[in-house]
Amino acid sequence: MKDKDSAAKLTFWQRYQIPVMLTTVGGAIDTIGFIGLLGFFTNHVTGNLVMAGGGLVKGGDGLWVKLGALPVFLITVIITKRMINITSANKPILSNLLFAEVIFLLAFLASAVYFGPFEQAGTLEVAFTGFLGLTAFAIRNTAGKSVMGKMKPTLLMTGNTTQLGIDLSDYVFDRNNCNMDSLRHSFTLVASFTIGAFVGAVLYIYIGLWAIAPFILSVLYAAIKMRDKQTLKEATGT
């Protein structure tokens, strides 16, 4: 019985370790970036657009930086998608994209540590640093829409939280193994993002923008693991 339970747990971890690690990174770095960059989201464009809209009403620095997130994000997506399209199918595309994310996250960290701590939201230093982080996650967002297969989004939690509510409803009113598996998946991702956000915030309190560093290691680990075909299959379902 114990062996069966252990095998089940191992199977779950083999299947979800990469999504969990990437989701934790998303929550952590978005939180660290938001605090350290004075209200700039590295994870997604919509938050920056909302902040820009609020800035138009209430005033404040950094409006142009938040609006600039949109073209930077779009340009990165266009280039990334083009690179995916011209890459041979037998190449480790997802692994390469994650390595590209690591490179931009390292540049993000270097810029944040060199120019920070930041005191004004509208400076060129904040824009340069923020756009490096945004580029890193724009690459992964593009990967999520094109080469991550059945892996649920690892950066944007609105869809995953909605799915969690749907899975809870399905499980409460129709309990079966399939619904339980889906509920376990969506809950794990939402919980991972939340934990990442809290851990990132705590680390920022103690080590400032250096808090970005340990989470880059998680993406590096994922990039290496995604070169293994079996791990890739388990993570993406393809």
Helices and strands as residue ranges (DSSP letters): H 2-36, H 45-58, H 63-86, H 93-115, H 124-146, H 157-173, H 177-207, G 208-212, H 213-225, H 229-236
